[in-house]
Amino acid sequence: MMKYNSKIFVRSICAVMAGVMMAGGLMGCGNDDAVDGRGMRLEKQNGDKTEITGIAEKYREKESKQKKKSLQDNGLSGIFNSTSNDVMYAEEACDVATVAGDTAMVTDTSNSVYTEIAYDTREYDSVAENGFVSTADRPLSTFAADRDTASYSNVRSYIESGCLPPDGAVRIEEMLNYFTYDYRKKPEDGEKFSIYTEYSDCPWNKDTKLMMVGINTDEIDFEDKKPSNLVFLIDTSGSMYEDNKLPLVQQSFAMLAENLDENDRVSIVTYAGEDTVVLSGTPGSEQYTINEALSSMTAEGCTNGGDAIITAYELAEKNFINGGNNRVILATDGDLNVGLTSESDLVDLITEEKKDNNIFLSVLGFGTDNLKDNKLEALADNGDGNYAFIDSAYEAKKVLVDDMGGTLNTVAKDVKFQIEFNPANVKGYRQIGYENRALADADFANDAVDGGEIGAGHMVTVLYEIVPAGSDFDVPAAEHKYGQRKIQGAGWG
């Protein structure tokens, strides 16, 4: 895989020095059972199919054990085959388990009937807002790029329903990066990125300033676009029956399919109690076949996503296009209730499946009921992809059609940023957003630590609230017994 490294230093009006490094790689090539843009079979250049098979079997065995334990804990031990130790799926039981998590049944004493009370079962990771940092204590701000946009459309859905979102649903960086900005500086010939900066008064604090750093990439020329090998991984479990779930998923993928051609390949895997391969390596020009496969889906059963993820990656490997865009696109509400269900297990699975195979994972979240936002964000981050929340056909068009180049075509992997502030000019600062993308300063140049991915035509916007030197604004700072410390490689200049 080709790699490049660069360091770019930016000076704002207040002489803040900002060093930005993009450590990443162009999409590499070389996998087994590959096809080129004409559908011709290609020889695998690297990778170990035996190792991939071993990973799949390991996680299938782990999932089978967890599946059995989960159903036994719920008093459903009778659905096991005692001879083979396999689960004999009882879809009705799974449906009951799914519904039970969404509502509470209480007795109405006035007429002795049950009244159903709905409550919010959506899940989010907690977010602790960044505070001010003393530049003397920490001149470096290091974090991974983030081009997810799910938070904006999810927060919008709360507001449109007349509710305020919980704190965990609000990720400022995703709200900033939802929009396209008129950055006047474009990438120069041969460069992947350009950098644009602004420095102004802070609208909410007269004692601070606001600094913006914008990273811009070139848009893709669709006449020269690389062929795509896409696997639509679709949750068809009982929790997806609502209009804003499976029906919207079908409509969304149909929009995407309309923009594919004979050089592209489409596979479809559905999952409920078990996974099913609906299409494998179908040319993108066969619109009727793809649309028929999408329209035939119905929502029922429990949610066994782990097995389906393995199957989707295996299909992506089977139809791999050397030098193309190889990607699994997961569409779900995130409610996995059988097999591998914990965030850590799913992340481990994705991390092993993506290892050295150059297959990306994008995640589309659906539905305002039972959304497991924390799991979906973690899957996308660890699958080297992006995470979007689809609440309407308009949003589906934006993500999968209008922003198709950035959503499906990665310009650079593992992009990290490191901005250095000069204490002679800056007393303190706080980064606005990116709380769950923060990295240790030493991990800036550590290729073993994941960064973020940036697609063609994407913009990444970063905001800092700056406390200028000499300001009366109080910034907590540690006392240094032996005077100012000096960080190796980060002078005070």
C-alpha positions as CSV (number, residue, x, y, z in Angstrom):
1,M,0.0,0.0,0.0
2,M,1.4,3.4,-1.0
3,K,2.0,5.7,1.9
4,Y,2.8,9.4,2.2
5,N,3.7,11.7,5.1
6,S,3.7,15.5,5.2
7,K,3.9,18.3,7.7
8,I,2.2,21.6,7.1
9,F,2.6,24.6,9.4
10,V,0.0,27.2,9.6
11,R,0.3,30.7,11.1
12,S,-2.8,32.6,12.2
13,I,-3.0,36.3,12.7
14,C,-1.9,36.0,16.3
15,A,1.2,34.0,15.3
16,V,-0.3,30.7,16.5
17,M,1.8,28.0,14.9
18,A,-0.3,25.0,13.7
19,G,1.3,21.9,12.5
20,V,-0.9,19.6,10.6
21,M,0.1,16.2,9.5
22,M,-1.8,13.8,7.4
23,A,-0.4,10.3,7.9
24,G,-2.2,7.9,5.6
25,G,-2.3,6.0,2.5
26,L,-3.9,5.9,-0.9
27,M,-6.2,2.9,-1.3
28,G,-3.9,0.0,-1.9
29,C,-4.6,-3.1,-3.9
30,G,-4.2,-6.8,-3.9
31,N,-6.6,-9.4,-2.6
32,D,-7.8,-12.8,-3.6
33,D,-10.6,-13.6,-6.1
34,A,-10.4,-10.0,-7.4
35,V,-12.0,-8.6,-10.5
36,D,-10.9,-5.5,-12.5
37,G,-13.2,-2.8,-13.8
38,R,-14.3,-5.1,-16.7
39,G,-15.2,-8.0,-14.4
40,M,-12.1,-10.0,-15.3
41,R,-10.7,-12.3,-12.6
42,L,-7.4,-11.1,-11.2
43,E,-4.7,-12.9,-9.3
44,K,-4.3,-12.1,-5.6
45,Q,-1.2,-10.1,-4.9
46,N,-1.1,-10.3,-1.1
47,G,-3.1,-11.3,1.9
48,D,-3.8,-14.7,3.4
49,K,-7.2,-16.3,2.7
50,T,-6.5,-19.1,5.2
51,E,-5.9,-16.5,7.9
52,I,-9.2,-14.7,7.0
53,T,-11.1,-18.0,7.2
54,G,-9.6,-18.7,10.6
55,I,-10.7,-15.3,11.9
56,A,-14.2,-15.9,10.6
57,E,-14.4,-19.4,12.2
58,K,-13.1,-18.0,15.6
59,Y,-15.8,-15.4,15.8
60,R,-18.5,-17.7,14.5
61,E,-17.7,-20.1,17.4
62,K,-17.6,-17.2,19.9
63,E,-20.9,-15.9,18.6
64,S,-22.6,-19.3,18.8
65,K,-21.7,-19.6,22.5
66,Q,-23.0,-16.1,23.2
67,K,-26.1,-16.8,21.2
68,K,-26.8,-19.9,23.2
69,K,-26.2,-18.2,26.6
70,S,-28.3,-15.2,25.7
71,L,-31.3,-17.3,24.8
72,Q,-30.9,-19.6,27.7
73,D,-30.8,-16.6,30.1
74,N,-34.1,-15.6,28.6
75,G,-35.7,-19.0,29.3
76,L,-35.5,-20.1,25.6
77,S,-33.2,-23.2,26.0
78,G,-35.8,-25.3,24.3
79,I,-34.8,-24.0,20.8
80,F,-31.4,-25.7,20.9
81,N,-30.5,-28.8,18.9
82,S,-28.9,-30.9,21.6
83,T,-27.1,-33.0,19.0
84,S,-25.4,-30.3,17.0
85,N,-25.5,-27.6,19.7
86,D,-26.9,-25.2,17.1
87,V,-29.7,-22.7,17.6
88,M,-33.0,-23.7,16.0
89,Y,-34.3,-20.2,15.4
90,A,-37.8,-19.4,16.7
91,E,-38.5,-16.1,15.1
92,E,-41.6,-15.5,17.3
93,A,-39.4,-15.7,20.4
94,C,-37.0,-13.2,19.0
95,D,-39.8,-10.8,18.1
96,V,-41.0,-10.9,21.7
97,A,-37.5,-10.2,23.0
98,T,-37.2,-7.3,20.6
99,V,-40.5,-5.6,21.5
100,A,-40.0,-6.1,25.2
101,G,-37.0,-3.7,25.2
102,D,-39.0,-0.9,23.6
103,T,-42.1,-0.6,25.9
104,A,-43.2,-1.0,29.5
105,M,-46.6,-2.6,30.3
106,V,-48.4,-1.3,33.4
107,T,-51.8,-2.1,34.8
108,D,-54.5,0.6,34.5
109,T,-56.5,0.0,37.7
110,S,-59.5,2.0,36.5
111,N,-60.5,-0.7,34.0
112,S,-58.1,-3.6,34.6
113,V,-56.5,-3.4,31.1
114,Y,-52.8,-2.9,30.2
115,T,-51.6,0.5,29.1
116,E,-48.5,0.7,27.0
117,I,-45.9,3.4,27.9
118,A,-43.2,4.0,25.4
119,Y,-39.7,5.2,26.4
120,D,-36.5,6.2,24.6
121,T,-34.3,3.2,24.1
122,R,-31.6,5.0,22.1
123,E,-28.1,4.6,23.4
124,Y,-25.2,7.1,23.2
125,D,-21.7,7.3,24.7
126,S,-21.3,10.1,27.2
127,V,-19.4,13.2,26.1
128,A,-17.4,15.4,28.4
129,E,-16.9,18.8,26.8
130,N,-13.3,19.9,26.4
131,G,-12.1,22.5,28.9
132,F,-9.5,25.2,28.6
133,V,-5.9,24.0,28.6
134,S,-2.8,26.1,29.5
135,T,-0.4,26.4,26.6
136,A,2.5,26.4,29.0
137,D,1.3,22.9,30.2
138,R,0.3,21.5,26.9
139,P,1.2,23.3,23.7
140,L,0.2,20.4,21.4
141,S,-3.4,19.5,20.5
142,T,-3.5,16.0,18.8
143,F,-6.6,14.3,17.4
144,A,-7.8,12.0,14.7
145,A,-9.8,13.3,11.7
146,D,-13.6,12.8,11.8
147,R,-15.9,13.1,8.8
148,D,-19.0,11.5,10.4
149,T,-22.2,13.5,10.0
150,A,-24.7,11.3,12.0
151,S,-25.0,13.7,14.9
152,Y,-26.4,16.6,12.9
153,S,-29.2,14.7,11.3
154,N,-30.0,12.8,14.5
155,V,-30.2,16.0,16.5
156,R,-32.4,17.4,13.8
157,S,-34.8,14.5,14.2
158,Y,-35.1,15.1,17.9
159,I,-35.9,18.8,17.4
160,E,-38.4,18.1,14.6
161,S,-40.2,15.7,17.0
162,G,-40.4,18.5,19.6
163,C,-37.7,17.0,21.9
164,L,-34.3,18.2,23.0
165,P,-31.5,15.6,22.3
166,P,-29.5,14.0,25.2
167,D,-26.0,15.3,25.7
168,G,-24.4,12.2,24.1
169,A,-26.2,12.7,20.8
170,V,-24.5,16.1,20.3
171,R,-21.1,15.8,18.7
172,I,-20.0,19.3,17.7
173,E,-17.4,18.1,15.1
174,E,-20.1,16.2,13.2
175,M,-22.4,19.1,13.2
176,L,-19.6,21.3,11.8
177,N,-18.6,18.8,9.2
178,Y,-22.2,18.2,8.0
179,F,-22.0,21.3,5.8
180,T,-19.9,22.3,2.8
181,Y,-18.0,25.6,3.2
182,D,-16.6,28.0,0.7
183,Y,-13.0,27.5,1.4
184,R,-11.3,29.7,-1.1
185,K,-8.0,27.7,-1.2
186,K,-8.1,24.6,-3.3
187,P,-5.5,21.8,-3.3
188,E,-2.5,22.5,-5.5
189,D,-1.5,20.2,-8.3
190,G,-0.3,16.9,-6.9
191,E,-1.5,17.7,-3.4
192,K,-4.3,15.9,-1.6
193,F,-5.2,18.7,0.8
194,S,-5.2,22.4,1.1
195,I,-5.5,24.3,4.5
196,Y,-7.6,27.4,5.1
197,T,-7.5,29.4,8.4
198,E,-9.5,32.2,9.9
199,Y,-9.1,34.1,13.2
200,S,-11.8,36.3,14.7
201,D,-13.6,37.6,17.8
202,C,-15.4,35.0,19.7
203,P,-19.2,35.7,19.6
204,W,-19.9,34.3,23.1
205,N,-16.8,35.5,25.1
206,K,-15.3,39.0,24.8
207,D,-12.1,37.8,26.4
208,T,-11.3,35.1,23.8
209,K,-10.9,34.6,20.1
210,L,-12.1,32.0,17.7
211,M,-9.7,30.1,15.4
212,M,-10.8,28.0,12.5
213,V,-8.7,25.5,10.6
214,G,-10.3,24.0,7.5
215,I,-8.9,21.1,5.5
216,N,-10.1,20.7,1.9
217,T,-9.8,17.8,-0.6
218,D,-10.4,17.8,-4.3
219,E,-13.7,16.4,-5.6
220,I,-13.7,13.3,-7.6
221,D,-14.1,13.4,-11.4
222,F,-16.8,10.8,-11.9
223,E,-15.8,10.3,-15.5
224,D,-12.5,8.8,-14.2
225,K,-13.9,7.3,-11.0
226,K,-12.6,3.9,-9.8
227,P,-15.0,0.9,-10.1
228,S,-16.7,0.0,-6.8
229,N,-17.3,-3.4,-5.2
230,L,-20.1,-2.7,-2.7
231,V,-21.7,-5.1,-0.2
232,F,-25.1,-3.8,1.1
233,L,-25.4,-5.4,4.6
234,I,-29.0,-4.9,5.6
235,D,-30.7,-5.5,8.9
236,T,-34.1,-7.1,8.3
237,S,-34.9,-8.0,11.9
238,G,-38.2,-7.3,13.6
239,S,-37.0,-3.9,15.0
240,M,-36.6,-2.6,11.4
241,Y,-40.3,-2.9,10.4
242,E,-41.1,0.9,10.8
243,D,-41.4,3.2,7.8
244,N,-38.3,5.1,8.7
245,K,-36.2,1.9,8.9
246,L,-36.3,-0.9,6.3
247,P,-38.5,0.8,3.8
248,L,-36.2,3.8,3.9
249,V,-33.2,1.5,3.7
250,Q,-34.6,0.0,0.5
251,Q,-35.2,3.4,-1.0
252,S,-31.7,4.6,0.0
253,F,-29.9,1.8,-1.6
254,A,-32.0,2.0,-4.8
255,M,-30.9,5.6,-5.1
256,L,-27.2,4.6,-4.8
257,A,-27.7,1.7,-7.3
258,E,-29.0,4.2,-9.9
259,N,-25.6,5.8,-10.0
260,L,-23.6,2.6,-10.6
261,D,-22.5,1.1,-13.9
262,E,-21.3,-2.1,-15.6
263,N,-17.8,-1.7,-14.0
264,D,-19.3,-1.8,-10.5
265,R,-20.2,-4.8,-8.4
266,V,-23.1,-5.1,-5.9
267,S,-23.6,-7.9,-3.3
268,I,-26.4,-7.9,-0.8
269,V,-26.4,-9.7,2.6
270,T,-29.5,-9.5,4.9
271,Y,-29.6,-10.6,8.5
272,A,-32.2,-11.3,11.1
273,G,-32.0,-14.6,13.0
274,E,-29.4,-15.7,10.5
275,D,-27.7,-14.1,7.5
276,T,-28.7,-14.6,3.8
277,V,-26.7,-13.9,0.7
278,V,-29.2,-12.3,-1.7
279,L,-26.8,-11.1,-4.5
280,S,-23.1,-11.7,-5.1
281,G,-21.1,-9.6,-7.5
282,T,-24.0,-8.4,-9.6
283,P,-22.9,-5.8,-12.2
284,G,-24.1,-2.3,-11.2
285,S,-25.8,-1.9,-14.6
286,E,-28.3,-4.7,-13.7
287,Q,-30.7,-2.2,-12.1
288,Y,-33.8,-4.4,-12.3
289,T,-32.1,-7.3,-10.5
290,I,-30.8,-5.1,-7.7
291,N,-34.1,-3.3,-7.2
292,E,-36.0,-6.6,-7.2
293,A,-33.7,-7.9,-4.5
294,L,-34.1,-4.8,-2.4
295,S,-37.9,-4.7,-2.7
296,S,-38.3,-8.4,-1.7
297,M,-37.1,-7.8,1.9
298,T,-39.4,-7.9,4.9
299,A,-38.6,-7.2,8.6
300,E,-39.0,-10.1,11.1
301,G,-37.0,-12.0,13.7
302,C,-34.1,-11.3,16.0
303,T,-30.9,-9.5,15.2
304,N,-27.7,-11.6,14.7
305,G,-25.4,-9.1,13.1
306,G,-22.0,-10.6,13.9
307,D,-22.3,-13.6,11.5
308,A,-23.6,-11.2,8.8
309,I,-20.6,-8.9,9.1
310,I,-18.3,-11.9,8.6
311,T,-20.3,-13.0,5.5
312,A,-20.2,-9.4,4.1
313,Y,-16.5,-9.2,4.4
314,E,-16.1,-12.6,2.7
315,L,-18.2,-11.4,-0.2
316,A,-16.2,-8.2,-0.5
317,E,-13.0,-10.4,-0.6
318,K,-14.5,-12.7,-3.2
319,N,-15.4,-9.8,-5.5
320,F,-12.4,-7.6,-4.7
321,I,-11.5,-5.1,-7.4
322,N,-7.8,-4.3,-7.4
323,G,-7.3,-0.5,-7.4
324,G,-11.1,0.0,-6.9
325,N,-13.3,1.0,-4.0
326,N,-14.1,-2.0,-1.9
327,R,-16.6,-1.3,0.8
328,V,-19.3,-2.9,3.0
329,I,-22.2,-0.5,3.8
330,L,-24.1,-1.5,6.9
331,A,-27.7,-0.3,7.3
332,T,-29.3,-0.9,10.7
333,D,-30.7,0.6,13.8
334,G,-27.8,-1.1,15.7
335,D,-30.0,-3.2,17.9
336,L,-28.1,-6.5,17.9
337,N,-29.6,-8.8,20.5
338,V,-28.3,-12.3,19.6
339,G,-24.7,-13.5,19.3
340,L,-22.0,-10.9,19.4
341,T,-23.9,-7.9,20.9
342,S,-21.4,-5.9,22.9
343,E,-19.6,-2.9,21.5
344,S,-16.2,-4.3,22.4
345,D,-16.8,-7.7,20.7
346,L,-18.1,-6.0,17.5
347,V,-15.1,-3.7,17.4
348,D,-12.7,-6.6,17.8
349,L,-14.5,-8.4,14.9
350,I,-14.3,-5.4,12.6
351,T,-10.7,-4.7,13.5
352,E,-9.7,-8.3,12.6
353,E,-11.8,-8.5,9.5
354,K,-10.4,-5.2,8.0
355,K,-6.8,-6.2,8.8
356,D,-4.6,-5.6,5.7
357,N,-7.5,-6.4,3.4
358,N,-8.2,-2.8,2.2
359,I,-12.0,-3.1,2.6
360,F,-13.8,-0.2,4.2
361,L,-16.9,-0.2,6.3
362,S,-19.5,2.6,6.1
363,V,-22.4,2.6,8.5
364,L,-25.9,4.1,8.0
365,G,-28.1,4.4,11.1
366,F,-31.9,4.3,10.7
367,G,-34.9,5.0,12.9
368,T,-35.7,7.2,15.9
369,D,-36.6,4.2,18.0
370,N,-34.0,1.9,19.5
371,L,-31.0,3.5,17.7
372,K,-27.7,2.2,19.1
373,D,-25.6,5.2,18.1
374,N,-22.6,4.2,20.3
375,K,-22.2,0.9,18.5
376,L,-22.6,2.3,15.0
377,E,-20.1,5.1,15.6
378,A,-17.6,2.6,17.0
379,L,-18.1,0.2,14.0
380,A,-17.5,2.9,11.5
381,D,-14.5,4.4,13.3
382,N,-12.8,1.0,13.5
383,G,-13.9,-0.1,10.1
384,D,-12.1,2.9,8.4
385,G,-15.3,4.3,7.2
386,N,-17.9,7.0,8.0
387,Y,-21.1,7.0,9.9
388,A,-24.3,8.9,8.8
389,F,-27.8,8.9,10.2
390,I,-30.6,8.6,7.6
391,D,-33.9,10.1,8.7
392,S,-35.4,10.9,5.3
393,A,-35.1,10.3,1.6
394,Y,-33.6,13.7,1.3
395,E,-30.8,12.7,3.7
396,A,-30.3,9.5,1.8
397,K,-29.8,11.4,-1.4
398,K,-27.3,13.8,0.3
399,V,-25.2,11.0,1.7
400,L,-25.4,8.4,-1.1
401,V,-25.8,10.5,-4.2
402,D,-24.8,14.2,-3.7
403,D,-21.8,13.3,-1.4
404,M,-21.2,9.9,-3.1
405,G,-17.5,10.8,-3.9
406,G,-16.6,11.4,-0.3
407,T,-18.8,8.7,1.1
408,L,-17.5,5.9,-1.1
409,N,-14.0,7.0,-2.2
410,T,-11.3,7.4,0.5
411,V,-8.5,9.8,-0.3
412,A,-6.3,9.1,2.7
413,K,-6.4,6.7,5.7
414,D,-5.4,7.2,9.3
415,V,-5.3,11.0,9.1
416,K,-4.2,12.7,12.2
417,F,-3.9,16.4,13.2
418,Q,-1.4,18.0,15.5
419,I,-1.6,21.7,16.2
420,E,1.1,23.5,18.2
421,F,0.3,26.7,20.0
422,N,3.0,29.3,20.9
423,P,2.8,30.3,24.6
424,A,4.3,33.6,23.8
425,N,1.1,34.5,21.9
426,V,-1.5,32.1,23.3
427,K,-2.2,31.8,27.1
428,G,-4.7,28.9,26.7
429,Y,-7.1,27.2,24.3
430,R,-9.9,24.7,24.1
431,Q,-10.9,22.5,21.2
432,I,-14.5,22.7,20.3
433,G,-15.7,19.1,19.7
434,Y,-13.6,16.0,18.8
435,E,-13.8,14.8,22.4
436,N,-13.8,11.1,21.4
437,R,-11.2,11.6,18.8
438,A,-8.4,12.9,21.1
439,L,-5.0,11.2,20.8
440,A,-1.9,11.2,23.0
441,D,0.7,13.6,21.5
442,A,3.2,10.8,21.1
443,D,0.7,8.9,18.9
444,F,0.8,11.5,16.3
445,A,3.5,9.7,14.4
446,N,2.6,6.2,15.6
447,D,1.2,4.3,12.6
448,A,-0.2,1.6,14.9
449,V,-2.7,4.1,16.3
450,D,-5.8,4.6,14.1
451,G,-6.6,8.0,12.7
452,G,-9.6,9.0,10.6
453,E,-10.4,8.7,6.9
454,I,-11.1,11.5,4.5
455,G,-13.0,11.0,1.3
456,A,-12.9,12.8,-2.1
457,G,-14.4,16.3,-1.9
458,H,-14.6,16.2,1.9
459,M,-13.9,19.1,4.2
460,V,-12.8,18.8,7.8
461,T,-13.4,21.9,10.0
462,V,-11.8,22.4,13.4
463,L,-12.6,25.2,15.8
464,Y,-10.6,26.4,18.8
465,E,-11.5,29.0,21.4
466,I,-8.2,30.9,22.0
467,V,-7.2,32.9,25.1
468,P,-4.6,35.4,23.8
469,A,-1.4,36.1,25.9
470,G,-2.1,39.0,28.3
471,S,-5.8,38.3,28.6
472,D,-7.4,38.5,32.0
473,F,-9.3,35.3,31.3
474,D,-8.4,32.7,33.9
475,V,-6.8,29.5,32.5
476,P,-5.9,26.9,35.1
477,A,-2.2,26.0,34.9
478,A,0.2,23.8,36.9
479,E,3.1,25.3,38.8
480,H,6.5,24.0,37.6
481,K,9.0,23.7,40.4
482,Y,12.0,23.9,38.0
483,G,10.6,26.6,35.7
484,Q,9.1,26.2,32.2
485,R,9.5,22.7,30.8
486,K,10.6,22.2,27.3
487,I,9.0,19.4,25.2
488,Q,11.4,17.6,22.8
489,G,10.7,18.6,19.3
490,A,8.4,21.4,20.3
491,G,10.3,24.6,21.0
492,W,8.7,27.8,22.3
493,G,9.6,29.9,19.2
